[in-house]
Amino acid sequence: MSKVAVDLNHRHGIPLKALEIKHFCTDLETIFNERYTSTLSYLDIYRIRKDIKFIHSIKRKLRKTDSIIRVTDKSGIFHIGSTLDYDEKVQRYQVKTNAYIQLSSDPLMDTFYKVVSLLNNLRTKQQITQWQHTKMMPDKNKIQLAYLYFIPKPHKTGTPLRPIVSGMNTPTTKISKMLDRLIRPLFDQYVKQTTIIDGVHLIRQLDKYVSLGLLKPSTHLCTFDITDLYTMLPQEESIAILKQFLIRFNHTHVRGMSINAIESLARIVLTENVFIYGNKYYRQIKGGAMGSPFTLTLANIFMWHWEQKLVEKQKASNELYGRYIDDIFLTSNDSIESLHDMLENANNYHLNIKLTREVGSCVSFLDVQINNQDGNITTSVYHKEANEPYIVPFKSDHPRHIFENIITTSLLRAIRYSSTLQAFNHEIRALKLMLLYNSYPSRYIYHYLKKFFQQLSATSISILPMIHDENEYVLLRSKLLSKPTPSEHARASRIATTLDNKHVDDVDVDDVDVDDVDVDDVDDVDDVDNNFFY
């Protein structure tokens, strides 16, 4: 209840000791108690027993067949595989990356005391503010050792594994969160030119590229991804590049935290990434923990440094270049031989950074299918072959608005991504089949499809709600493409916190409510689009 009171005070200015807050919290607590102590209905009891029986059945079958079940990477469905095959892939990954060393004893308390000593030392030297010191200090009674697990990637050949370090209460978790909150907005602000925000952002860039007459029938589309980026980051070099980044953009301090303090804190987050796996203790000596907030920001800054030569080459050629973390998209009007030479050179920029590339007239990037058809760009929704037609089942216990949101979000994506009416109607048919497959009633589907089009003032609605007029579709798509997406709004909001508090050092970053920042105060769509186009 104390968190509710603090939130009411923060958002609405109601004093913490106000009678209204006291009565509200008392009533809310009563409702919660009644909700969770009331007797279950016979139907709920039946469902619980049925689910328990089903879970026990799965466990028995897994033991009998020596199999393992894991949630897949990205798609979020379950994957069942051989335990032996799974263990062999883990061992091969450890040997390939050489990123982990085994420890002889539990390192938890040793790491805790290192963190406490560093924070106290930085505060004594006034290299961090008091609120930063308080926010980053771990609680000795709550700290836990992280654990490593691997999730399969069935959308890739051979179903490789992705390592995830789960550490919600490690001694360095609060430091990682603080560094991410302080530095990610700076990255968002200064590296807009080479950042792809999402699929909609990429489509806008492609439209601009076409409108300037730069697309030719022979234009090559290229995508490539970085192999094991998070694990392959060289730790000390990454910290040095982080420092270069801050100096390059004139930040000797960030919200009262000195650049030397940032360097020291980044180092302890990386070097004290200790965890347990298979009843053994490990330390990561290369890269950062995938699952740690700061690792993403550090990887982005490392790649900002890595991509400079490639960016300059694209800029000189007036071509597109953009990166989404470890995935890169670019265009080229050079010969295919010259393009491959350029990419091969990029593959040798750094010993740890290796590229897997795809070049052609039709490629996929994120969830967008892009096709150069004789000098005309067409786009559509890209579905990985390994993806299952799975969404939240209609019979699940999720709040009812979740189901409507799924339909609305899918329709928005279909319109924005589908450059032709034919592609859009194809995606709508696929969406309906997926909804039916997950037990959504036909009447429910029809109702929310119709509601969606009516809200957008689309008038051509048939028995199965679809748009049949090409001109109407073009206008509708243009309207939706011009609106910022949630990802664009989130980035603009983060940037706004750096602008609104540029000269404020002793302020808790959590006191800045990014939800109250209007995306238009920082970036309208034209500003957002003026990113990685050269």
MARDONU-782576 format. One line per field, with one value per residue (C-alpha): x, y, z; residue in three letters; residue number from 1. Coordinates in nm, 3 decimals. Layout:
N
X: [X  ...] $
Y: [Y  ...] $
Z: [Z  ...] $
r: [ALA  ...] $
k: [NUM  ...] $
REM end
This chain:
534
X: [0.000  0.293  0.383  0.024  0.038  0.371  0.236  -0.075  0.147  0.381  0.116  -0.161  0.011  -0.199  -0.010  0.109  -0.067  -0.392  -0.711  -0.813  -0.503  -0.554  -0.915  -0.832  -0.548  -0.765  -1.047  -0.806  -0.644  -0.988  -1.079  -0.753  -0.806  -1.162  -1.050  -0.772  -0.932  -1.276  -1.370  -1.302  -1.594  -1.635  -1.545  -1.218  -1.131  -1.199  -0.977  -0.695  -0.703  -0.711  -0.411  -0.213  -0.286  -0.175  0.151  0.231  0.165  0.413  0.677  0.637  0.673  0.981  1.147  1.049  1.191  1.486  1.361  1.371  1.112  1.199  1.029  1.175  1.362  1.140  0.833  0.756  0.624  0.741  1.016  1.078  1.417  1.657  1.835  2.154  2.142  2.069  2.369  2.599  2.496  2.563  2.913  2.984  2.869  3.096  3.395  3.321  3.284  3.533  3.335  3.301  3.541  3.444  3.488  3.573  3.328  3.016  3.119  2.802  2.928  3.265  3.088  2.857  3.147  3.324  3.012  2.960  3.324  3.317  2.994  3.114  3.446  3.279  3.043  3.329  3.507  3.178  3.188  2.826  2.537  2.367  2.051  2.261  2.450  2.123  1.964  2.261  2.338  2.240  2.043  2.244  1.925  1.781  2.076  2.083  2.326  2.222  2.166  2.237  1.998  1.972  1.673  1.645  1.624  1.423  1.395  1.766  1.933  2.029  1.827  2.118  2.088  2.083  2.231  2.027  2.158  1.867  1.970  1.695  1.861  2.234  2.472  2.525  2.162  2.088  2.410  2.323  1.978  2.120  2.380  2.116  1.876  2.150  2.327  2.064  1.887  2.223  2.270  1.915  1.984  2.325  2.304  1.967  2.125  2.221  1.942  1.643  1.364  1.119  0.969  0.753  1.056  1.243  0.949  0.941  1.312  1.260  0.975  1.201  1.481  1.240  1.093  1.441  1.488  1.774  1.616  1.702  1.601  1.958  1.970  2.086  1.921  2.143  2.086  2.332  2.342  2.625  2.698  2.673  2.717  2.649  2.885  3.164  3.198  3.557  3.506  3.789  3.766  3.390  3.444  3.706  3.463  3.192  3.429  3.512  3.141  3.080  3.385  3.290  2.955  3.097  2.968  3.222  2.929  2.586  2.331  2.610  2.792  3.149  3.284  3.539  3.260  3.071  3.385  3.433  3.067  3.056  3.363  3.219  2.893  3.090  3.362  3.137  2.886  2.891  2.624  2.537  2.476  2.439  2.529  2.860  2.976  3.095  3.225  3.179  3.514  3.402  3.098  2.808  2.508  2.219  1.937  2.128  1.982  2.321  2.449  2.212  2.324  2.692  2.652  2.484  2.766  3.030  2.854  2.832  3.212  3.241  3.012  3.183  3.371  3.062  2.850  3.095  3.098  2.717  2.704  2.945  2.733  2.403  2.272  2.066  2.228  2.058  2.111  1.876  2.107  2.283  2.085  2.191  2.016  2.170  2.121  2.383  2.398  2.753  2.827  2.758  3.134  3.205  2.927  3.063  3.413  3.276  3.096  3.402  3.609  3.345  3.370  3.737  3.690  3.712  3.823  3.516  3.251  3.148  2.866  2.607  2.478  2.200  2.207  1.939  1.638  1.413  1.518  1.359  1.454  1.296  0.936  0.930  0.959  1.122  1.122  1.278  1.052  1.216  1.276  0.962  0.980  0.704  0.678  0.470  0.464  0.740  0.662  0.955  0.909  0.969  0.704  0.395  0.052  0.033  -0.105  -0.271  -0.551  -0.902  -0.975  -0.690  -0.746  -0.599  -0.799  -1.048  -0.893  -0.579  -0.764  -0.888  -0.539  -0.397  -0.638  -0.586  -0.206  -0.202  -0.427  -0.214  0.097  -0.074  -0.175  0.154  0.370  0.160  0.245  -0.034  -0.398  -0.333  -0.062  -0.288  -0.583  -0.350  -0.228  -0.586  -0.677  -0.373  -0.468  -0.822  -0.694  -0.451  -0.728  -0.957  -0.671  -0.640  -1.015  -1.128  -1.499  -1.586  -1.839  -1.578  -1.327  -1.584  -1.693  -1.344  -1.238  -1.545  -1.489  -1.129  -1.221  -1.511  -1.285  -1.049  -1.340  -1.288  -1.621  -1.579  -1.669  -1.800  -1.945  -1.587  -1.444  -1.186  -1.099  -1.163  -1.081  -0.710  -0.726  -0.902  -0.636  -0.351  -0.504  -0.561  -0.207  -0.059  -0.254  -0.131  0.229  0.246  0.173  0.456  0.470  0.503  0.874  0.926  0.732  0.941  1.268  1.151  1.040  1.380  1.550  1.310  1.430  1.785  1.671  1.438  1.699  2.018  2.147  1.992  2.239  2.092  1.760  1.632  1.594  1.289  1.115  1.101  0.781  0.843  0.475  0.402  0.636  0.472  0.658  0.593  0.798  1.109  1.058  0.771  0.759  0.969  1.240  1.217  1.250  1.556  1.776  1.981  1.917  2.218] $
Y: [0.000  0.234  0.221  0.311  0.609  0.726  0.694  0.897  1.162  1.165  1.172  1.374  1.570  1.418  1.446  1.110  1.165  1.284  1.120  1.034  0.820  0.646  0.557  0.455  0.224  0.069  -0.001  -0.136  -0.370  -0.496  -0.570  -0.759  -0.965  -1.050  -1.142  -1.377  -1.534  -1.608  -1.969  -2.088  -2.191  -2.554  -2.457  -2.295  -2.597  -2.827  -2.618  -2.609  -2.986  -3.037  -2.807  -2.978  -3.317  -3.188  -3.048  -3.377  -3.559  -3.335  -3.392  -3.770  -3.766  -3.544  -3.780  -4.087  -3.953  -3.766  -3.443  -3.079  -2.806  -2.439  -2.120  -2.024  -1.706  -1.421  -1.626  -1.725  -2.074  -2.397  -2.606  -2.970  -3.122  -3.391  -3.319  -3.472  -3.250  -2.947  -3.016  -3.070  -2.735  -2.561  -2.713  -2.617  -2.262  -2.233  -2.362  -2.139  -1.816  -1.891  -1.640  -1.818  -1.950  -2.181  -2.064  -2.280  -2.124  -1.910  -1.554  -1.376  -1.210  -1.125  -0.939  -0.769  -0.626  -0.509  -0.321  -0.161  -0.057  0.098  0.290  0.427  0.527  0.708  0.889  0.994  1.143  1.308  1.136  1.027  1.206  1.095  0.978  0.776  0.617  0.525  0.390  0.169  0.031  -0.341  -0.480  -0.752  -0.929  -0.945  -1.016  -1.343  -1.508  -1.493  -1.811  -1.890  -2.067  -2.114  -2.076  -2.232  -2.035  -2.266  -1.995  -2.045  -2.345  -2.612  -2.450  -2.277  -2.158  -1.807  -1.757  -1.557  -1.451  -1.407  -1.179  -0.960  -0.919  -0.950  -0.705  -0.522  -0.515  -0.165  -0.029  -0.181  -0.021  0.317  0.320  0.220  0.493  0.756  0.660  0.508  0.846  0.992  0.714  0.769  1.140  1.130  0.817  0.878  0.889  0.522  0.376  0.185  0.210  -0.044  -0.174  0.134  0.360  0.151  0.165  0.545  0.558  0.333  0.555  0.860  0.676  0.597  0.949  1.095  0.872  0.672  0.329  0.150  -0.192  -0.303  -0.167  -0.434  -0.479  -0.616  -0.732  -0.883  -0.969  -0.985  -1.331  -1.356  -0.980  -0.966  -1.250  -1.137  -0.778  -0.723  -0.589  -0.338  -0.216  -0.166  0.042  0.252  0.310  0.409  0.672  0.791  0.821  1.045  1.261  1.285  1.438  1.659  1.472  1.486  1.424  1.267  1.383  1.452  1.122  1.174  1.000  0.819  0.691  0.567  0.386  0.219  0.122  -0.018  -0.225  -0.381  -0.464  -0.651  -0.815  -0.915  -1.097  -1.417  -1.684  -2.048  -2.306  -2.679  -2.651  -2.486  -2.126  -1.918  -1.573  -1.415  -1.287  -1.177  -0.970  -0.884  -1.062  -1.085  -0.989  -0.707  -0.362  -0.200  -0.468  -0.353  0.010  -0.084  -0.311  -0.026  0.213  -0.044  -0.094  0.286  0.287  -0.024  0.103  0.440  0.329  0.164  0.469  0.701  0.474  0.476  0.851  0.918  0.698  0.855  0.515  0.387  0.249  0.161  -0.069  -0.227  -0.355  -0.647  -0.637  -0.405  -0.295  -0.110  -0.041  -0.036  0.058  -0.075  -0.399  -0.717  -0.782  -0.440  -0.490  -0.826  -0.677  -0.397  -0.646  -0.871  -0.573  -0.494  -0.853  -0.787  -0.459  -0.640  -0.989  -1.050  -0.907  -1.148  -1.095  -1.325  -1.151  -1.176  -0.981  -0.972  -0.794  -0.941  -0.953  -0.954  -0.720  -0.738  -0.830  -0.655  -0.826  -0.586  -0.644  -0.440  -0.521  -0.360  -0.032  -0.034  -0.113  -0.332  -0.426  -0.671  -0.846  -1.105  -1.431  -1.657  -2.010  -2.157  -1.936  -2.110  -1.943  -1.887  -1.589  -1.560  -1.821  -1.686  -1.935  -1.805  -1.603  -1.280  -0.957  -0.923  -0.606  -0.806  -0.995  -0.674  -0.525  -0.827  -0.775  -0.398  -0.424  -0.689  -0.478  -0.167  -0.362  -0.516  -0.175  -0.002  -0.284  -0.382  -0.148  -0.290  -0.371  -0.726  -0.777  -0.628  -0.854  -1.155  -1.059  -1.012  -1.363  -1.502  -1.305  -1.445  -1.800  -1.746  -1.606  -1.899  -2.141  -1.991  -2.032  -1.674  -1.689  -1.583  -1.331  -1.180  -1.149  -0.987  -0.741  -0.606  -0.602  -0.395  -0.172  -0.110  0.000  0.214  0.401  0.477  0.597  0.322  0.295  -0.006  -0.286  -0.611  -0.910  -1.006  -0.665  -0.580  -0.274  -0.323  0.022  0.072  0.452  0.427  0.188  0.416  0.709  0.498  0.362  0.708  0.834  0.555  0.570  0.937  0.862  0.781  0.421  0.321  0.252  0.598  0.755  0.567  0.681  1.042  1.035  0.912  1.188  1.441  1.350  1.446  1.776  1.873  1.799  1.892  2.113  1.929  1.697  1.617  1.477  1.123  0.999  0.800  1.129  1.208  1.057  0.978  0.903  1.272  1.377  1.444  1.286  1.605  1.802  1.627  1.453  1.480  1.213  1.422  1.449  1.080  0.998  1.217  0.950  0.707  0.840  0.969] $
Z: [0.000  0.060  -0.311  -0.403  -0.168  -0.311  -0.666  -0.581  -0.427  -0.726  -0.999  -0.836  -0.561  -0.280  0.053  0.185  0.519  0.364  0.491  0.135  0.083  0.416  0.336  -0.019  0.088  0.360  0.115  -0.145  0.106  0.210  -0.151  -0.205  0.109  0.010  -0.338  -0.234  0.073  -0.072  -0.144  -0.497  -0.713  -0.815  -1.171  -1.059  -0.845  -1.142  -1.370  -1.114  -1.067  -1.441  -1.493  -1.215  -1.367  -1.707  -1.565  -1.389  -1.716  -1.899  -1.630  -1.652  -2.031  -2.013  -1.763  -1.964  -2.292  -2.134  -2.291  -2.190  -2.243  -2.284  -2.400  -2.737  -2.815  -2.946  -3.045  -2.684  -2.762  -2.600  -2.756  -2.662  -2.735  -2.625  -2.296  -2.437  -2.747  -2.530  -2.302  -2.600  -2.750  -2.418  -2.403  -2.766  -2.695  -2.392  -2.589  -2.891  -2.696  -2.418  -2.215  -1.880  -1.617  -1.333  -0.973  -0.674  -0.427  -0.397  -0.502  -0.382  -0.065  -0.214  -0.496  -0.247  -0.044  -0.362  -0.470  -0.128  -0.108  -0.456  -0.396  -0.063  -0.216  -0.506  -0.271  -0.043  -0.344  -0.451  -0.789  -0.747  -0.579  -0.259  -0.435  -0.682  -0.395  -0.224  -0.543  -0.631  -0.285  -0.267  0.026  0.199  0.309  -0.043  -0.272  -0.463  -0.698  -1.063  -1.260  -1.622  -1.854  -2.228  -2.457  -2.806  -3.130  -3.361  -3.629  -3.701  -3.864  -3.613  -3.331  -3.154  -2.794  -2.649  -2.299  -2.049  -1.709  -1.470  -1.189  -1.049  -0.710  -0.769  -0.597  -0.929  -1.052  -0.921  -1.069  -1.406  -1.397  -1.298  -1.576  -1.828  -1.711  -1.731  -2.053  -2.281  -2.334  -2.440  -2.693  -2.821  -2.858  -3.028  -3.244  -3.408  -3.753  -3.753  -3.540  -3.669  -3.414  -3.552  -3.876  -3.934  -3.903  -4.161  -4.405  -4.382  -4.463  -4.764  -4.886  -4.860  -5.041  -5.326  -5.339  -5.395  -5.699  -5.547  -5.590  -5.914  -6.048  -5.974  -5.616  -5.373  -5.035  -4.763  -4.408  -4.166  -3.800  -3.549  -3.412  -3.031  -2.984  -2.610  -2.529  -2.762  -2.636  -2.514  -2.164  -2.120  -2.478  -2.441  -2.127  -2.309  -2.598  -2.350  -2.211  -2.565  -2.639  -2.337  -2.413  -2.781  -2.684  -2.406  -2.101  -1.822  -1.585  -1.632  -1.375  -1.127  -1.187  -1.307  -1.614  -1.395  -1.173  -1.479  -1.592  -1.252  -1.220  -1.574  -1.498  -1.184  -1.365  -1.632  -1.425  -1.135  -1.353  -1.147  -1.154  -1.101  -1.372  -1.322  -0.950  -1.039  -0.997  -1.293  -1.383  -1.727  -1.855  -2.201  -2.291  -2.064  -1.923  -2.164  -1.933  -1.762  -1.849  -1.904  -2.144  -2.420  -2.390  -2.379  -2.684  -2.874  -2.790  -2.888  -3.223  -3.268  -3.263  -3.482  -3.758  -3.824  -4.138  -4.281  -4.205  -4.379  -4.686  -4.704  -4.643  -4.930  -5.159  -5.050  -4.943  -4.651  -4.339  -4.013  -3.717  -3.467  -3.191  -3.367  -3.694  -3.978  -4.298  -4.590  -4.960  -5.233  -5.600  -5.638  -5.817  -5.625  -5.613  -5.460  -5.207  -5.097  -5.069  -4.848  -4.624  -4.607  -4.495  -4.232  -4.115  -4.036  -3.849  -3.517  -3.421  -3.202  -3.437  -3.711  -3.960  -4.113  -4.423  -4.680  -5.007  -5.275  -5.417  -5.148  -4.782  -4.440  -4.156  -3.811  -3.902  -4.242  -4.581  -4.832  -5.206  -5.487  -5.783  -6.086  -5.906  -5.691  -5.320  -5.178  -4.814  -4.614  -4.277  -4.246  -4.068  -3.986  -4.117  -3.772  -3.609  -3.481  -3.527  -3.152  -2.961  -2.619  -2.632  -2.601  -2.322  -2.107  -1.790  -1.927  -1.887  -2.171  -2.312  -2.395  -2.669  -2.831  -2.810  -2.993  -3.282  -3.293  -3.282  -3.554  -3.778  -3.729  -3.821  -4.125  -4.264  -4.193  -4.329  -4.634  -4.920  -5.140  -5.080  -5.196  -4.933  -4.667  -4.746  -4.749  -4.401  -4.277  -4.392  -4.212  -3.900  -3.900  -3.933  -3.646  -3.425  -3.507  -3.439  -3.090  -3.019  -3.083  -3.175  -3.531  -3.401  -3.168  -3.454  -3.682  -3.414  -3.345  -3.708  -3.788  -3.485  -3.591  -3.943  -3.824  -3.583  -3.871  -4.088  -4.340  -4.517  -4.746  -4.507  -4.648  -4.466  -4.378  -4.291  -4.554  -4.756  -5.127  -5.263  -5.340  -5.307  -4.972  -4.850  -4.962  -4.772  -4.461  -4.468  -4.520  -4.220  -3.993  -4.117  -4.018  -3.653  -3.408  -3.291  -2.923  -2.978  -3.125  -2.840  -2.583  -2.737  -2.771  -2.408  -2.294  -2.493  -2.341  -1.992  -2.089  -2.241  -1.957  -1.692  -1.875  -1.597  -1.304  -1.133  -0.795  -0.913  -0.889  -1.246  -1.130  -1.049  -1.420  -1.556  -1.922  -1.968  -1.914  -2.194  -2.529  -2.819  -3.016  -2.763  -2.890  -3.221  -3.461  -3.726  -3.964  -3.697  -3.621  -3.991  -4.034  -3.883  -4.086  -4.435  -4.624] $
r: [MET  SER  LYS  VAL  ALA  VAL  ASP  LEU  ASN  HIS  ARG  HIS  GLY  ILE  PRO  LEU  LYS  ALA  LEU  GLU  ILE  LYS  HIS  PHE  CYS  THR  ASP  LEU  GLU  THR  ILE  PHE  ASN  GLU  ARG  TYR  THR  SER  THR  LEU  SER  TYR  LEU  ASP  ILE  TYR  ARG  ILE  ARG  LYS  ASP  ILE  LYS  PHE  ILE  HIS  SER  ILE  LYS  ARG  LYS  LEU  ARG  LYS  THR  ASP  SER  ILE  ILE  ARG  VAL  THR  ASP  LYS  SER  GLY  ILE  PHE  HIS  ILE  GLY  SER  THR  LEU  ASP  TYR  ASP  GLU  LYS  VAL  GLN  ARG  TYR  GLN  VAL  LYS  THR  ASN  ALA  TYR  ILE  GLN  LEU  SER  SER  ASP  PRO  LEU  MET  ASP  THR  PHE  TYR  LYS  VAL  VAL  SER  LEU  LEU  ASN  ASN  LEU  ARG  THR  LYS  GLN  GLN  ILE  THR  GLN  TRP  GLN  HIS  THR  LYS  MET  MET  PRO  ASP  LYS  ASN  LYS  ILE  GLN  LEU  ALA  TYR  LEU  TYR  PHE  ILE  PRO  LYS  PRO  HIS  LYS  THR  GLY  THR  PRO  LEU  ARG  PRO  ILE  VAL  SER  GLY  MET  ASN  THR  PRO  THR  THR  LYS  ILE  SER  LYS  MET  LEU  ASP  ARG  LEU  ILE  ARG  PRO  LEU  PHE  ASP  GLN  TYR  VAL  LYS  GLN  THR  THR  ILE  ILE  ASP  GLY  VAL  HIS  LEU  ILE  ARG  GLN  LEU  ASP  LYS  TYR  VAL  SER  LEU  GLY  LEU  LEU  LYS  PRO  SER  THR  HIS  LEU  CYS  THR  PHE  ASP  ILE  THR  ASP  LEU  TYR  THR  MET  LEU  PRO  GLN  GLU  GLU  SER  ILE  ALA  ILE  LEU  LYS  GLN  PHE  LEU  ILE  ARG  PHE  ASN  HIS  THR  HIS  VAL  ARG  GLY  MET  SER  ILE  ASN  ALA  ILE  GLU  SER  LEU  ALA  ARG  ILE  VAL  LEU  THR  GLU  ASN  VAL  PHE  ILE  TYR  GLY  ASN  LYS  TYR  TYR  ARG  GLN  ILE  LYS  GLY  GLY  ALA  MET  GLY  SER  PRO  PHE  THR  LEU  THR  LEU  ALA  ASN  ILE  PHE  MET  TRP  HIS  TRP  GLU  GLN  LYS  LEU  VAL  GLU  LYS  GLN  LYS  ALA  SER  ASN  GLU  LEU  TYR  GLY  ARG  TYR  ILE  ASP  ASP  ILE  PHE  LEU  THR  SER  ASN  ASP  SER  ILE  GLU  SER  LEU  HIS  ASP  MET  LEU  GLU  ASN  ALA  ASN  ASN  TYR  HIS  LEU  ASN  ILE  LYS  LEU  THR  ARG  GLU  VAL  GLY  SER  CYS  VAL  SER  PHE  LEU  ASP  VAL  GLN  ILE  ASN  ASN  GLN  ASP  GLY  ASN  ILE  THR  THR  SER  VAL  TYR  HIS  LYS  GLU  ALA  ASN  GLU  PRO  TYR  ILE  VAL  PRO  PHE  LYS  SER  ASP  HIS  PRO  ARG  HIS  ILE  PHE  GLU  ASN  ILE  ILE  THR  THR  SER  LEU  LEU  ARG  ALA  ILE  ARG  TYR  SER  SER  THR  LEU  GLN  ALA  PHE  ASN  HIS  GLU  ILE  ARG  ALA  LEU  LYS  LEU  MET  LEU  LEU  TYR  ASN  SER  TYR  PRO  SER  ARG  TYR  ILE  TYR  HIS  TYR  LEU  LYS  LYS  PHE  PHE  GLN  GLN  LEU  SER  ALA  THR  SER  ILE  SER  ILE  LEU  PRO  MET  ILE  HIS  ASP  GLU  ASN  GLU  TYR  VAL  LEU  LEU  ARG  SER  LYS  LEU  LEU  SER  LYS  PRO  THR  PRO  SER  GLU  HIS  ALA  ARG  ALA  SER  ARG  ILE  ALA  THR  THR  LEU  ASP  ASN  LYS  HIS  VAL  ASP  ASP  VAL  ASP  VAL  ASP  ASP  VAL  ASP  VAL  ASP  ASP  VAL  ASP  VAL  ASP  ASP  VAL  ASP  ASP  VAL  ASP  ASP  VAL  ASP  ASN  ASN  PHE  PHE  TYR] $
k: [1  2  3  4  5  6  7  8  9  10  11  12  13  14  15  16  17  18  19  20  21  22  23  24  25  26  27  28  29  30  31  32  33  34  35  36  37  38  39  40  41  42  43  44  45  46  47  48  49  50  51  52  53  54  55  56  57  58  59  60  61  62  63  64  65  66  67  68  69  70  71  72  73  74  75  76  77  78  79  80  81  82  83  84  85  86  87  88  89  90  91  92  93  94  95  96  97  98  99  100  101  102  103  104  105  106  107  108  109  110  111  112  113  114  115  116  117  118  119  120  121  122  123  124  125  126  127  128  129  130  131  132  133  134  135  136  137  138  139  140  141  142  143  144  145  146  147  148  149  150  151  152  153  154  155  156  157  158  159  160  161  162  163  164  165  166  167  168  169  170  171  172  173  174  175  176  177  178  179  180  181  182  183  184  185  186  187  188  189  190  191  192  193  194  195  196  197  198  199  200  201  202  203  204  205  206  207  208  209  210  211  212  213  214  215  216  217  218  219  220  221  222  223  224  225  226  227  228  229  230  231  232  233  234  235  236  237  238  239  240  241  242  243  244  245  246  247  248  249  250  251  252  253  254  255  256  257  258  259  260  261  262  263  264  265  266  267  268  269  270  271  272  273  274  275  276  277  278  279  280  281  282  283  284  285  286  287  288  289  290  291  292  293  294  295  296  297  298  299  300  301  302  303  304  305  306  307  308  309  310  311  312  313  314  315  316  317  318  319  320  321  322  323  324  325  326  327  328  329  330  331  332  333  334  335  336  337  338  339  340  341  342  343  344  345  346  347  348  349  350  351  352  353  354  355  356  357  358  359  360  361  362  363  364  365  366  367  368  369  370  371  372  373  374  375  376  377  378  379  380  381  382  383  384  385  386  387  388  389  390  391  392  393  394  395  396  397  398  399  400  401  402  403  404  405  406  407  408  409  410  411  412  413  414  415  416  417  418  419  420  421  422  423  424  425  426  427  428  429  430  431  432  433  434  435  436  437  438  439  440  441  442  443  444  445  446  447  448  449  450  451  452  453  454  455  456  457  458  459  460  461  462  463  464  465  466  467  468  469  470  471  472  473  474  475  476  477  478  479  480  481  482  483  484  485  486  487  488  489  490  491  492  493  494  495  496  497  498  499  500  501  502  503  504  505  506  507  508  509  510  511  512  513  514  515  516  517  518  519  520  521  522  523  524  525  526  527  528  529  530  531  532  533  534] $
REM end
